[in-house]
């Protein structure tokens, strides 16, 4: 089969199983052949070898099994940065860029701030902030050593020498009262949410947090004040339907100036609070 025909075959297989069958088919073929999209268009009559065909359809089968494209090709773009990802890390979502935007807004360009990112995964948020504010220092923690290894590769790739990694369970073993900002994209999906069927390949601990999805946010809201300096800021991502629950949790733990910011789709997505 040539490129044109094999792409059509792949799209038939993917029809009804993904919302982006054409794009997925092309990305997987680019991965198989190590070529650009323009090559696929300009060489549509190129015949694939049997080995290439077999390899390609094995990737298509992985996509049919709902494995994220990012895991199959081993990378994902976030904040215009190409980042390595693996099944040990959550796939960075576009809406999470709002965390970076809101963090950067409160850091003057020529100032040095100390930022703590909890649950860094592949390091996407920490690296994006460090790129935008190179004078600041970002400490990024995660309980998973496998995730931290991926984050380290991304830090090296993007030469963000102002990002430092540490292994820990949320606020353990972070030093007290030294950070200006704590930023976190915690797990916030309820344990019985049907959406988990579509996320079966991603690390469950990075997705689910108790029956209502708020256990991690409760824990962070209760203890984040111990690592923040005076007038420090907490920035949390959460589900679109959790705005008021998160606000109540924060206020019950004496956080002030609690405000929620909506993402580009107009969904409540990020809440900011200060000590």
Buried (B, 14 or more C-beta within 10 A) or exposed (E): BEBBEBBEBBBEBBEEEBEEBBBBBBBBBBBBBEBEEEBBEEEEEBEBEEEBBEBBBEBBEBBBEEBBBBBBBEBBEBBEBEBBBBBBBBBBBEBBBBBBBBBBEEBEEEEEBBBBBBBBBBBBBBBBBBBBBEEBBBBBBBBBEEBBBBBBBBBEBBEBEBBBBBEBEBBEEBEEEBBBBBBBBBBBBBBEBEEBEEBEBBBEBBBBBBEBBBBBBBBBBBBBBEBBBEEBBBBBBBBEEBBEBBBEBBEEBEBEEBEBBBBEEEEBBBBBBBB
